[in-house]
């Protein structure tokens, strides 16, 4: 005899049982999705931006409560571009509307959640400095931080004008607006883990210290085109900070005094300073360093052994922006050997074309445990000053290369396994041979053709001696390996065949 089903009032488990296969087959396609367990649906919604998530909440009662269970809340004013408006042609009125919708979304989502019921893994807000909007968002975020369990809280502050459009007055105005926001909403910063700022000029010389003192949980701090009014020395100390980024900033000298957990730093552009305005103090966990600069004729050379002394950097990127080489080749010493003892990857970006590459060998000699060496040899006319008279006026270097002769011509390296050259030309054959002769355990040499630049391409095609044909590749390989015993495989590849791993190194 078949068992009868009890009603929900009797406490039967059948009320929460999963739908049977036959029932699932009868459901419409959209209902099949709704029939999934809450945790799976929440996982799906976590991958959407807030705008799309909000739209799903009106589909049915089944979906309406899911937004209160999301573990990732990413609220970005850029996601609320008005319909019919191009993302590249946004007016001030559009920004006001986008900011207002971002505030509404922030308040709506956060006020509907029950404190402590569901952990927020990530709360990220991005908005424009405009009127009282930042303070409104700040209060909402601050209240959420006080009442909810939040693992990561992030704030990205944007400005109406982009970097190249900002005047000094604009930056002072933006800086004052941010200071007001910061002072009005202290709760939004006390447990902040990531803060990104752009186009701000700070009148108070110690304001960066104020940020670090307030944001005690901060893991990442990034500045783009920011400065202080009097270019004073900034001494940075923080117990939790793990990543720092300074992009085209003018703060005077940056002294990293005490950052025990700092693992990564990016420092781009010191064009107004003769010497690199960066010094590293107690940074025992530092592993990744990126230095980028367009050097003029009067810029001093950077001695890596001095800069990195006392650190244990394993990944080093140097970007020359197609202009003068600003790193000083150094001969191997006990001091230099200790500095680069843990270095395993070096990435040399935008090396200017047409100059001898022998100087790069000093890195091999200085870093005995180096495993991967990346080099990009390229000129970007779209970014460079090409007019001869303006180059003279701007004090650009006409001689961009640097000379260096190894004190140990028969030097051998035992750990390098990969040499990767982007924008390879046949004139680089002799340098590839030098590396292969020195690197006894080299496994692969990747030689890529020139990289496509969407801006340079408008200036017309550029001649290339890259061996595209099978016949040319065979003859080039013969030139490289002639009279040499090496087991390294040489790969000639078009830039369209680049692996994701290598692509990540081009930036």
KOLKEFI-268592 format. One record per residue (C-alpha): residue in three letters; x, y, z; chain. Coordinates in pm, 1 decimal. Layout:
KOLKEFI-268592
SITE type       c1       c2       c3 mol
SITE  ALA        X        Y        Z   A
...
END
This chain:
KOLKEFI-268592
SITE type       c1       c2       c3 mol
SITE  UNK      0.0      0.0      0.0   A
SITE  UNK    137.0    337.1    -97.9   A
SITE  UNK    240.9    571.4    182.3   A
SITE  UNK     29.7    886.1    212.6   A
SITE  UNK    206.5   1225.5    218.7   A
SITE  UNK    161.5   1427.5    536.4   A
SITE  UNK     95.1   1802.4    519.1   A
SITE  UNK    366.2   2050.9    618.9   A
SITE  UNK    180.9   2104.1    948.3   A
SITE  UNK    266.7   1748.7   1056.1   A
SITE  UNK    639.2   1823.2   1030.7   A
SITE  UNK    698.3   1598.0    729.2   A
SITE  UNK   1039.7   1637.9    560.8   A
SITE  UNK    869.9   1620.8    220.9   A
SITE  UNK    812.4   1996.4    229.2   A
SITE  UNK   1187.1   2061.2    189.0   A
SITE  UNK   1271.9   1760.2    -26.7   A
SITE  UNK   1445.9   1816.6   -361.5   A
SITE  UNK   1216.4   1805.7   -668.6   A
SITE  UNK   1196.8   1465.7   -832.7   A
SITE  UNK   1348.2   1405.8  -1176.0   A
SITE  UNK   1001.7   1384.3  -1329.7   A
SITE  UNK    904.0   1714.6  -1172.6   A
SITE  UNK   1223.2   1879.0  -1297.5   A
SITE  UNK   1144.9   1765.1  -1651.5   A
SITE  UNK    806.3   1938.2  -1633.7   A
SITE  UNK    956.3   2270.0  -1518.7   A
SITE  UNK   1025.2   2547.3  -1766.1   A
SITE  UNK   1395.4   2611.6  -1841.8   A
SITE  UNK   1405.5   2922.1  -1622.0   A
SITE  UNK   1240.0   2728.8  -1336.1   A
SITE  UNK   1507.2   2462.1  -1353.7   A
SITE  UNK   1758.8   2730.6  -1261.9   A
SITE  UNK   1536.5   2848.9   -976.3   A
SITE  UNK   1512.9   2492.8   -847.6   A
SITE  UNK   1883.5   2489.3   -767.6   A
SITE  UNK   1984.4   2514.3   -399.5   A
SITE  UNK   2036.0   2863.1   -255.8   A
SITE  UNK   2410.3   2822.5   -209.3   A
SITE  UNK   2458.7   2748.1   -580.7   A
SITE  UNK   2240.7   3040.7   -688.9   A
SITE  UNK   2425.3   3273.3   -452.0   A
SITE  UNK   2754.3   3151.5   -597.2   A
SITE  UNK   2626.1   3241.2   -945.2   A
SITE  UNK   2508.8   3586.6   -835.7   A
SITE  UNK   2841.2   3650.7   -663.7   A
SITE  UNK   2999.0   3653.7  -1008.3   A
SITE  UNK   2775.3   3935.6  -1134.5   A
SITE  UNK   2800.4   4307.4  -1071.0   A
SITE  UNK   2544.6   4466.2   -842.6   A
SITE  UNK   2342.0   4610.1  -1129.0   A
SITE  UNK   2280.2   4267.8  -1281.9   A
SITE  UNK   2224.2   4111.2   -940.8   A
SITE  UNK   1954.8   4367.7   -864.4   A
SITE  UNK   1776.7   4280.9  -1187.6   A
SITE  UNK   1756.5   3914.0  -1093.0   A
SITE  UNK   1586.7   3997.5   -763.6   A
SITE  UNK   1269.6   4102.7   -947.1   A
SITE  UNK   1238.1   3772.5  -1136.9   A
SITE  UNK   1041.5   3595.8   -864.5   A
SITE  UNK   1004.8   3555.1   -490.0   A
SITE  UNK   1250.4   3267.7   -520.6   A
SITE  UNK   1523.4   3514.3   -622.5   A
SITE  UNK   1424.0   3822.4   -423.6   A
SITE  UNK   1593.5   3724.1    -95.0   A
SITE  UNK   1918.6   3596.1   -247.2   A
SITE  UNK   2081.8   3939.2   -264.0   A
SITE  UNK   2082.8   3943.8    117.0   A
SITE  UNK   2302.4   3633.0    117.9   A
SITE  UNK   2567.4   3744.0   -129.8   A
SITE  UNK   2925.5   3710.3     -7.7   A
SITE  UNK   3070.7   3953.1   -266.8   A
SITE  UNK   2924.3   4302.3   -296.7   A
SITE  UNK   3100.3   4499.4   -571.3   A
SITE  UNK   2929.5   4836.0   -618.4   A
SITE  UNK   3092.6   5037.9   -896.3   A
SITE  UNK   2947.4   5365.7  -1021.9   A
SITE  UNK   3091.9   5281.5  -1365.3   A
SITE  UNK   2843.2   4993.7  -1390.8   A
SITE  UNK   2551.8   5238.5  -1385.3   A
SITE  UNK   2612.3   5425.2  -1711.3   A
SITE  UNK   2270.4   5554.8  -1825.1   A
SITE  UNK   2113.5   5368.7  -2115.4   A
SITE  UNK   2200.7   5519.1  -2450.1   A
SITE  UNK   2520.0   5681.2  -2315.7   A
SITE  UNK   2861.0   5565.3  -2435.7   A
SITE  UNK   3111.0   5472.5  -2164.5   A
SITE  UNK   3366.6   5693.1  -2343.1   A
SITE  UNK   3139.7   5999.0  -2362.0   A
SITE  UNK   3004.5   6049.1  -2010.2   A
SITE  UNK   2894.5   6398.7  -1910.3   A
SITE  UNK   2904.0   6555.1  -1563.0   A
SITE  UNK   2526.8   6506.0  -1536.6   A
SITE  UNK   2576.9   6137.1  -1618.8   A
SITE  UNK   2835.6   6106.5  -1341.7   A
SITE  UNK   2595.2   6262.3  -1093.9   A
SITE  UNK   2328.7   6012.1  -1194.1   A
SITE  UNK   2571.4   5717.0  -1180.7   A
SITE  UNK   2691.0   5821.1   -835.0   A
SITE  UNK   2333.2   5860.6   -711.9   A
SITE  UNK   2238.1   5512.8   -832.7   A
SITE  UNK   2553.0   5370.7   -668.8   A
SITE  UNK   2447.2   5528.4   -337.6   A
SITE  UNK   2096.8   5388.1   -372.6   A
SITE  UNK   2232.9   5042.0   -452.6   A
SITE  UNK   2474.5   5054.2   -158.5   A
SITE  UNK   2204.9   5155.7     87.9   A
SITE  UNK   1946.9   4914.6    -52.1   A
SITE  UNK   2171.7   4611.3    -37.8   A
SITE  UNK   2330.9   4680.1    300.0   A
SITE  UNK   2014.8   4780.9    487.8   A
SITE  UNK   1831.1   4463.7    380.7   A
SITE  UNK   2093.2   4234.9    531.3   A
SITE  UNK   2058.4   4099.2    882.6   A
SITE  UNK   2368.7   4180.0   1087.7   A
SITE  UNK   2590.7   3877.5   1139.9   A
SITE  UNK   2368.0   3637.2    945.7   A
SITE  UNK   2586.3   3598.7    635.1   A
SITE  UNK   2955.4   3686.8    614.6   A
SITE  UNK   3050.6   3943.0    350.5   A
SITE  UNK   3374.0   3815.3    200.2   A
SITE  UNK   3425.0   4132.6     -4.8   A
SITE  UNK   3259.5   4474.9     10.6   A
SITE  UNK   3398.8   4691.7   -268.9   A
SITE  UNK   3272.9   5040.6   -355.5   A
SITE  UNK   3388.9   5262.1   -641.8   A
SITE  UNK   3251.0   5615.0   -682.6   A
SITE  UNK   3329.2   5965.4   -804.8   A
SITE  UNK   3419.0   6259.6   -580.9   A
SITE  UNK   3112.6   6472.3   -633.2   A
SITE  UNK   2898.3   6680.3   -394.6   A
SITE  UNK   2791.5   6487.1    -82.5   A
SITE  UNK   2782.0   6146.5   -253.6   A
SITE  UNK   3110.3   6013.9   -106.4   A
SITE  UNK   2993.5   6097.4    246.6   A
SITE  UNK   2661.0   5918.5    186.3   A
SITE  UNK   2841.7   5606.6     65.2   A
SITE  UNK   3095.3   5640.9    345.8   A
SITE  UNK   2826.0   5637.2    613.3   A
SITE  UNK   2660.6   5330.3    456.2   A
SITE  UNK   2993.0   5145.3    433.5   A
SITE  UNK   3094.2   5255.9    782.5   A
SITE  UNK   2768.1   5132.1    931.2   A
SITE  UNK   2806.2   4800.6    747.3   A
SITE  UNK   3159.6   4760.1    880.2   A
SITE  UNK   3033.3   4814.6   1236.5   A
SITE  UNK   2731.0   4583.4   1211.2   A
SITE  UNK   2831.5   4305.3    971.5   A
SITE  UNK   3106.2   4046.5    957.0   A
SITE  UNK   3318.8   4173.6    665.6   A
SITE  UNK   3643.5   4004.5    567.0   A
SITE  UNK   3760.8   4254.3    301.4   A
SITE  UNK   3647.7   4614.4    253.2   A
SITE  UNK   3768.8   4818.2    -44.1   A
SITE  UNK   3720.1   5177.9   -157.4   A
SITE  UNK   3826.1   5322.4   -492.9   A
SITE  UNK   3788.3   5698.5   -533.9   A
SITE  UNK   3755.7   5836.8   -887.2   A
SITE  UNK   3750.3   6195.6  -1015.7   A
SITE  UNK   3544.6   6359.0  -1288.7   A
SITE  UNK   3851.8   6448.7  -1490.8   A
SITE  UNK   4118.7   6201.3  -1598.0   A
SITE  UNK   4486.3   6246.0  -1513.2   A
SITE  UNK   4589.3   6434.4  -1827.0   A
SITE  UNK   4293.6   6672.4  -1797.8   A
SITE  UNK   4348.9   6767.9  -1434.7   A
SITE  UNK   4489.3   7110.7  -1349.9   A
SITE  UNK   4660.8   7192.9  -1021.3   A
SITE  UNK   4340.8   7361.0   -902.3   A
SITE  UNK   4137.6   7051.0   -992.5   A
SITE  UNK   4368.4   6830.2   -788.5   A
SITE  UNK   4358.6   7064.2   -488.7   A
SITE  UNK   3978.5   7065.1   -507.4   A
SITE  UNK   3962.9   6685.7   -531.4   A
SITE  UNK   4209.1   6654.7   -244.7   A
SITE  UNK   3996.4   6880.5    -23.5   A
SITE  UNK   3684.7   6678.5   -108.5   A
SITE  UNK   3856.2   6353.6    -16.7   A
SITE  UNK   3986.9   6495.7    312.3   A
SITE  UNK   3631.7   6603.6    397.8   A
SITE  UNK   3502.4   6255.6    312.6   A
SITE  UNK   3780.6   6094.2    516.0   A
SITE  UNK   3715.8   6311.5    822.4   A
SITE  UNK   3336.0   6272.8    804.9   A
SITE  UNK   3335.9   5892.9    769.5   A
SITE  UNK   3605.1   5747.2    998.8   A
SITE  UNK   3413.6   5420.2   1041.0   A
SITE  UNK   3443.1   5349.9    668.3   A
SITE  UNK   3823.0   5342.0    702.5   A
SITE  UNK   3894.5   5171.5   1034.4   A
SITE  UNK   3870.3   4819.4    888.9   A
SITE  UNK   3940.0   4905.1    526.2   A
SITE  UNK   4171.7   4656.6    353.2   A
SITE  UNK   4219.0   4827.2     14.1   A
SITE  UNK   4224.4   5196.6    -82.6   A
SITE  UNK   4285.5   5337.5   -432.5   A
SITE  UNK   4313.9   5713.5   -489.7   A
SITE  UNK   4369.4   5924.5   -801.2   A
SITE  UNK   4427.9   6289.6   -895.8   A
SITE  UNK   4447.5   6423.3   -539.3   A
SITE  UNK   4668.4   6700.5   -406.2   A
SITE  UNK   4706.5   6712.0    -27.4   A
SITE  UNK   4774.0   7043.7    147.6   A
SITE  UNK   4855.9   6872.3    475.7   A
SITE  UNK   5201.0   6721.7    446.4   A
SITE  UNK   5126.6   6441.0    692.1   A
SITE  UNK   4796.8   6329.4    539.9   A
SITE  UNK   4936.5   6000.0    409.9   A
SITE  UNK   5044.3   5920.0    764.1   A
SITE  UNK   4690.1   6003.3    878.3   A
SITE  UNK   4549.4   5753.3    627.9   A
SITE  UNK   4783.6   5479.8    748.3   A
SITE  UNK   4717.1   5556.9   1116.0   A
SITE  UNK   4340.7   5532.7   1061.5   A
SITE  UNK   4334.8   5235.0    824.0   A
SITE  UNK   4504.2   4988.9   1054.1   A
SITE  UNK   4381.8   4682.0    858.3   A
SITE  UNK   4494.7   4815.3    520.9   A
SITE  UNK   4659.1   4559.7    291.1   A
SITE  UNK   4679.9   4763.4    -31.2   A
SITE  UNK   4732.1   5136.5    -82.2   A
SITE  UNK   4752.5   5281.6   -431.5   A
SITE  UNK   4806.8   5637.5   -555.7   A
SITE  UNK   4774.6   5755.0   -916.9   A
SITE  UNK   4878.6   6110.8  -1006.1   A
SITE  UNK   4871.5   6232.9   -646.4   A
SITE  UNK   5096.8   6480.0   -467.8   A
SITE  UNK   5153.0   6691.5   -160.3   A
SITE  UNK   5179.5   7066.2   -189.5   A
SITE  UNK   5538.0   7089.0    -64.4   A
SITE  UNK   5696.5   6764.4   -192.9   A
SITE  UNK   5820.8   6660.0    146.7   A
SITE  UNK   5965.3   6325.7    251.6   A
SITE  UNK   5697.4   6069.8    337.1   A
SITE  UNK   5794.7   5808.6    593.5   A
SITE  UNK   5574.3   5502.8    566.6   A
SITE  UNK   5515.6   5268.7    858.9   A
SITE  UNK   5234.0   5014.4    884.0   A
SITE  UNK   5194.7   4672.9   1043.7   A
SITE  UNK   4957.6   4512.6    789.4   A
SITE  UNK   5029.4   4675.2    452.6   A
SITE  UNK   5134.2   4416.2    192.7   A
SITE  UNK   5119.8   4612.7   -134.4   A
SITE  UNK   5204.1   4972.0   -227.6   A
SITE  UNK   5165.6   5145.6   -561.6   A
SITE  UNK   5282.8   5493.9   -662.5   A
SITE  UNK   5198.6   5584.6  -1023.0   A
SITE  UNK   5315.9   5928.0  -1142.9   A
SITE  UNK   5306.6   6077.6   -794.3   A
SITE  UNK   5502.6   6367.5   -649.1   A
SITE  UNK   5536.8   6328.6   -274.2   A
SITE  UNK   5902.7   6408.7   -244.2   A
SITE  UNK   6105.3   6113.3   -121.6   A
SITE  UNK   5925.4   5795.6    -14.5   A
SITE  UNK   6095.8   5618.5    274.7   A
SITE  UNK   5953.5   5276.4    355.2   A
SITE  UNK   6067.1   5274.1    715.6   A
SITE  UNK   5884.3   4981.5    875.6   A
SITE  UNK   5658.3   4754.7    671.9   A
SITE  UNK   5707.5   4399.3    801.2   A
SITE  UNK   5441.6   4246.7    572.4   A
SITE  UNK   5505.5   4440.2    252.8   A
SITE  UNK   5547.4   4192.5    -34.4   A
SITE  UNK   5502.2   4408.6   -345.1   A
SITE  UNK   5576.0   4765.3   -453.3   A
SITE  UNK   5521.3   4945.6   -783.5   A
SITE  UNK   5695.3   5280.5   -829.3   A
SITE  UNK   5635.8   5458.5  -1159.3   A
SITE  UNK   5778.7   5788.1  -1281.0   A
SITE  UNK   6027.3   6005.2  -1098.2   A
SITE  UNK   6081.7   6235.3  -1394.4   A
SITE  UNK   6106.5   6544.4  -1168.4   A
SITE  UNK   6381.2   6395.3   -952.5   A
SITE  UNK   6747.4   6346.1  -1041.1   A
SITE  UNK   6770.9   6036.2   -823.4   A
SITE  UNK   6511.7   5768.0   -756.1   A
SITE  UNK   6311.0   5914.0   -459.7   A
SITE  UNK   6256.3   5575.7   -296.4   A
SITE  UNK   6438.0   5403.7    -12.2   A
SITE  UNK   6368.1   5066.0    145.9   A
SITE  UNK   6405.3   5021.6    519.0   A
SITE  UNK   6264.1   4729.7    719.1   A
SITE  UNK   6081.5   4533.8    448.6   A
SITE  UNK   6180.6   4172.1    526.1   A
SITE  UNK   5889.2   4020.9    327.4   A
SITE  UNK   5939.0   4221.9      7.3   A
SITE  UNK   5939.4   3988.4   -294.1   A
SITE  UNK   5813.2   4179.3   -598.5   A
SITE  UNK   5948.7   4517.1   -714.3   A
SITE  UNK   5845.2   4710.8  -1027.2   A
SITE  UNK   6026.3   5030.7  -1126.7   A
SITE  UNK   5909.2   5233.1  -1427.2   A
SITE  UNK   6051.6   5562.3  -1553.4   A
SITE  UNK   6107.1   5775.5  -1862.1   A
SITE  UNK   6462.7   5891.5  -1797.8   A
SITE  UNK   6599.6   6216.9  -1940.6   A
SITE  UNK   6965.5   6298.4  -2000.2   A
SITE  UNK   7009.2   6451.3  -1650.8   A
SITE  UNK   6861.4   6159.3  -1457.8   A
SITE  UNK   7102.4   5971.1  -1234.3   A
SITE  UNK   7158.8   5598.3  -1268.1   A
SITE  UNK   6994.8   5360.5  -1020.8   A
SITE  UNK   7222.4   5117.0   -838.9   A
SITE  UNK   7007.9   4815.9   -762.2   A
SITE  UNK   7257.1   4683.5   -509.1   A
SITE  UNK   7205.1   4998.4   -301.1   A
SITE  UNK   6827.6   5016.5   -343.0   A
SITE  UNK   6758.8   4649.7   -269.8   A
SITE  UNK   7024.7   4592.3     -5.0   A
SITE  UNK   6881.4   4403.2    290.8   A
SITE  UNK   6579.8   4272.9     96.2   A
SITE  UNK   6497.6   3929.7    -48.0   A
SITE  UNK   6338.6   4025.3   -379.2   A
SITE  UNK   6259.0   3732.9   -609.0   A
SITE  UNK   6073.1   3910.4   -893.4   A
SITE  UNK   6208.0   4233.4  -1044.8   A
SITE  UNK   6056.3   4441.3  -1327.4   A
SITE  UNK   6236.4   4737.5  -1484.4   A
SITE  UNK   6049.9   4942.0  -1747.8   A
SITE  UNK   6249.2   5198.7  -1947.4   A
SITE  UNK   5957.5   5340.2  -2148.9   A
SITE  UNK   6162.5   5327.0  -2472.5   A
SITE  UNK   6405.5   5592.0  -2347.6   A
SITE  UNK   6742.1   5605.1  -2170.0   A
SITE  UNK   6853.3   5298.7  -1973.5   A
SITE  UNK   6858.3   5423.2  -1615.0   A
SITE  UNK   6986.0   5116.0  -1430.7   A
SITE  UNK   7357.8   5101.4  -1355.7   A
SITE  UNK   7525.5   4773.4  -1459.7   A
SITE  UNK   7735.3   4652.6  -1168.1   A
SITE  UNK   8018.4   4404.7  -1136.7   A
SITE  UNK   7976.6   4102.6   -912.7   A
SITE  UNK   8081.4   4159.7   -551.3   A
SITE  UNK   8000.0   3988.8   -222.6   A
SITE  UNK   7754.8   4268.2   -146.5   A
SITE  UNK   7584.3   4240.3   -484.9   A
SITE  UNK   7565.4   3862.6   -460.2   A
SITE  UNK   7377.9   3881.1   -131.0   A
SITE  UNK   7128.4   4135.1   -268.6   A
SITE  UNK   7023.0   3918.2   -563.1   A
SITE  UNK   7063.4   3579.3   -399.2   A
SITE  UNK   6687.9   3501.9   -412.3   A
SITE  UNK   6612.8   3668.9   -744.1   A
SITE  UNK   6443.8   3416.3   -975.5   A
SITE  UNK   6264.4   3630.6  -1236.8   A
SITE  UNK   6368.6   3952.0  -1410.5   A
SITE  UNK   6151.4   4137.9  -1661.4   A
SITE  UNK   6310.6   4416.5  -1867.4   A
SITE  UNK   6037.9   4615.2  -2043.8   A
SITE  UNK   6048.8   4871.0  -2326.3   A
SITE  UNK   6423.8   4857.5  -2381.9   A
SITE  UNK   6492.8   5114.9  -2658.0   A
SITE  UNK   6563.2   4971.6  -3001.8   A
SITE  UNK   6898.7   4978.2  -3176.2   A
SITE  UNK   7134.2   4954.1  -2877.7   A
SITE  UNK   7373.4   4687.8  -2755.2   A
SITE  UNK   7212.8   4448.6  -2506.1   A
SITE  UNK   7535.2   4324.9  -2347.5   A
SITE  UNK   7464.8   4526.5  -2031.4   A
SITE  UNK   7179.4   4289.4  -1943.8   A
SITE  UNK   7434.5   4015.5  -1878.5   A
SITE  UNK   7527.7   4181.8  -1549.1   A
SITE  UNK   7193.4   4061.5  -1412.9   A
SITE  UNK   7286.5   3700.6  -1488.1   A
SITE  UNK   7619.5   3743.9  -1316.3   A
SITE  UNK   7462.9   3916.4  -1014.7   A
SITE  UNK   7175.6   3668.5   -970.4   A
SITE  UNK   7312.3   3312.1   -954.3   A
SITE  UNK   6967.6   3156.3   -901.4   A
SITE  UNK   6783.6   3342.7  -1175.0   A
SITE  UNK   6545.5   3110.7  -1362.4   A
SITE  UNK   6357.8   3332.8  -1608.8   A
SITE  UNK   6480.0   3637.6  -1800.1   A
SITE  UNK   6226.1   3842.5  -2000.5   A
SITE  UNK   6321.4   4120.9  -2240.3   A
SITE  UNK   6103.7   4346.6  -2454.2   A
SITE  UNK   6296.4   4558.0  -2704.5   A
SITE  UNK   6058.5   4810.5  -2856.7   A
SITE  UNK   6001.3   5173.5  -2945.6   A
SITE  UNK   5651.0   5314.5  -2913.7   A
SITE  UNK   5636.1   5624.7  -3137.6   A
SITE  UNK   5284.4   5683.1  -3006.1   A
SITE  UNK   5425.8   5745.3  -2656.4   A
SITE  UNK   5767.0   5892.2  -2739.0   A
SITE  UNK   5863.5   6247.2  -2829.4   A
SITE  UNK   5971.4   6203.3  -3190.7   A
SITE  UNK   6034.3   6566.9  -3292.4   A
SITE  UNK   6412.3   6628.3  -3283.9   A
SITE  UNK   6389.1   6989.3  -3172.3   A
SITE  UNK   6145.7   6907.7  -2893.6   A
SITE  UNK   6369.2   6622.2  -2779.9   A
SITE  UNK   6656.5   6866.6  -2742.9   A
SITE  UNK   6435.9   7115.7  -2558.5   A
SITE  UNK   6299.7   6840.8  -2333.3   A
SITE  UNK   6651.3   6711.9  -2254.4   A
SITE  UNK   6580.4   6363.0  -2385.1   A
SITE  UNK   6888.3   6143.8  -2430.1   A
SITE  UNK   7010.7   6088.2  -2781.7   A
SITE  UNK   7234.7   5806.5  -2656.9   A
SITE  UNK   6991.3   5580.0  -2474.6   A
SITE  UNK   7211.3   5274.0  -2432.4   A
SITE  UNK   7467.0   5188.2  -2167.7   A
SITE  UNK   7805.0   5019.3  -2200.5   A
SITE  UNK   7926.8   4735.5  -1986.2   A
SITE  UNK   8199.1   4477.1  -2014.6   A
SITE  UNK   8196.6   4165.3  -1801.2   A
SITE  UNK   8502.7   4117.9  -1581.8   A
SITE  UNK   8454.3   3740.9  -1623.6   A
SITE  UNK   8415.4   3670.6  -1997.2   A
SITE  UNK   8386.3   3294.4  -1940.8   A
SITE  UNK   8114.1   3331.7  -1679.1   A
SITE  UNK   7872.1   3037.8  -1643.7   A
SITE  UNK   7519.4   3036.4  -1506.5   A
SITE  UNK   7364.9   2713.4  -1374.7   A
SITE  UNK   7000.1   2793.8  -1299.3   A
SITE  UNK   6857.8   2997.0  -1588.8   A
SITE  UNK   6600.7   2778.3  -1767.6   A
SITE  UNK   6410.5   3026.8  -1986.3   A
SITE  UNK   6505.3   3325.2  -2200.6   A
SITE  UNK   6207.3   3512.3  -2345.4   A
SITE  UNK   6253.8   3800.1  -2589.7   A
SITE  UNK   5956.4   3994.7  -2719.1   A
SITE  UNK   5999.5   4186.8  -3047.9   A
SITE  UNK   6298.9   3977.7  -3152.3   A
SITE  UNK   6496.3   4098.1  -3455.5   A
SITE  UNK   6784.0   3924.5  -3630.2   A
SITE  UNK   7028.2   4186.1  -3497.4   A
SITE  UNK   6980.8   4026.1  -3153.7   A
SITE  UNK   7130.9   3691.8  -3259.0   A
SITE  UNK   7468.1   3766.8  -3099.0   A
SITE  UNK   7304.8   3848.3  -2765.1   A
SITE  UNK   7100.6   3528.6  -2766.3   A
SITE  UNK   7425.5   3341.1  -2829.1   A
SITE  UNK   7588.0   3513.0  -2528.7   A
SITE  UNK   7308.8   3405.0  -2298.1   A
SITE  UNK   7303.5   3049.6  -2432.7   A
SITE  UNK   7680.1   3015.4  -2390.1   A
SITE  UNK   7661.7   3130.1  -2029.9   A
SITE  UNK   7344.7   2942.9  -1927.2   A
SITE  UNK   7447.5   2578.4  -1910.6   A
SITE  UNK   7102.6   2446.8  -1812.9   A
SITE  UNK   6892.2   2663.3  -2040.0   A
SITE  UNK   6586.9   2467.3  -2160.1   A
SITE  UNK   6386.1   2707.1  -2376.3   A
SITE  UNK   6445.7   3022.6  -2575.6   A
SITE  UNK   6122.8   3195.2  -2682.6   A
SITE  UNK   6169.2   3455.0  -2955.3   A
SITE  UNK   5849.2   3647.1  -3032.3   A
SITE  UNK   5774.7   3877.1  -3323.8   A
SITE  UNK   5687.8   4243.2  -3270.3   A
SITE  UNK   5393.8   4330.5  -3048.4   A
SITE  UNK   5091.1   4499.5  -3198.5   A
SITE  UNK   5020.1   4843.4  -3052.5   A
SITE  UNK   4673.6   4980.5  -3129.0   A
SITE  UNK   4813.2   5334.1  -3121.0   A
SITE  UNK   5141.2   5282.7  -3307.8   A
SITE  UNK   4963.2   5095.0  -3586.1   A
SITE  UNK   4802.3   5421.0  -3701.0   A
SITE  UNK   5151.6   5554.4  -3772.9   A
SITE  UNK   5203.0   5295.1  -4046.0   A
SITE  UNK   5377.5   4955.7  -4065.5   A
SITE  UNK   5733.7   4925.0  -3940.3   A
SITE  UNK   5999.8   4707.9  -4106.8   A
SITE  UNK   6088.8   4384.8  -3929.8   A
SITE  UNK   6367.4   4128.4  -3966.2   A
SITE  UNK   6187.3   3865.2  -3761.3   A
SITE  UNK   6220.9   3524.9  -3934.5   A
SITE  UNK   5859.7   3454.1  -4030.8   A
SITE  UNK   5926.6   3188.4  -4296.3   A
SITE  UNK   6036.3   2831.7  -4219.7   A
SITE  UNK   6349.5   2879.3  -4427.8   A
SITE  UNK   6445.2   3201.4  -4252.8   A
SITE  UNK   6386.1   3047.1  -3910.9   A
SITE  UNK   6611.6   2754.3  -3994.0   A
SITE  UNK   6895.4   2982.7  -4103.1   A
SITE  UNK   6852.9   3208.0  -3797.6   A
SITE  UNK   6856.1   2908.9  -3565.5   A
SITE  UNK   7175.1   2790.3  -3734.3   A
SITE  UNK   7337.5   3129.6  -3675.6   A
SITE  UNK   7241.4   3118.3  -3308.0   A
SITE  UNK   7363.6   2765.9  -3236.3   A
SITE  UNK   7668.3   2753.1  -3464.9   A
SITE  UNK   7971.1   2613.5  -3280.7   A
SITE  UNK   7775.0   2581.9  -2956.3   A
SITE  UNK   7671.2   2283.5  -2746.6   A
SITE  UNK   7331.6   2364.2  -2597.3   A
SITE  UNK   7022.5   2153.1  -2538.6   A
SITE  UNK   6794.4   2456.4  -2531.8   A
SITE  UNK   6496.8   2452.1  -2766.7   A
SITE  UNK   6454.4   2767.4  -2974.8   A
SITE  UNK   6094.5   2870.4  -3041.3   A
SITE  UNK   6014.4   3133.6  -3305.1   A
SITE  UNK   5660.2   3250.2  -3241.3   A
SITE  UNK   5427.8   3517.9  -3367.4   A
SITE  UNK   5293.0   3746.2  -3095.8   A
SITE  UNK   4947.4   3598.8  -3161.2   A
SITE  UNK   5077.8   3260.4  -3042.7   A
SITE  UNK   5187.3   3389.7  -2705.2   A
SITE  UNK   5101.1   3185.1  -2398.1   A
SITE  UNK   4897.1   3345.0  -2120.1   A
SITE  UNK   5192.9   3302.2  -1887.3   A
SITE  UNK   5413.6   3512.7  -2115.1   A
SITE  UNK   5138.3   3762.6  -2195.9   A
SITE  UNK   5112.6   3849.3  -1827.5   A
SITE  UNK   5471.3   3973.9  -1842.0   A
SITE  UNK   5411.3   4237.0  -2108.6   A
SITE  UNK   5161.8   4454.4  -1918.7   A
END
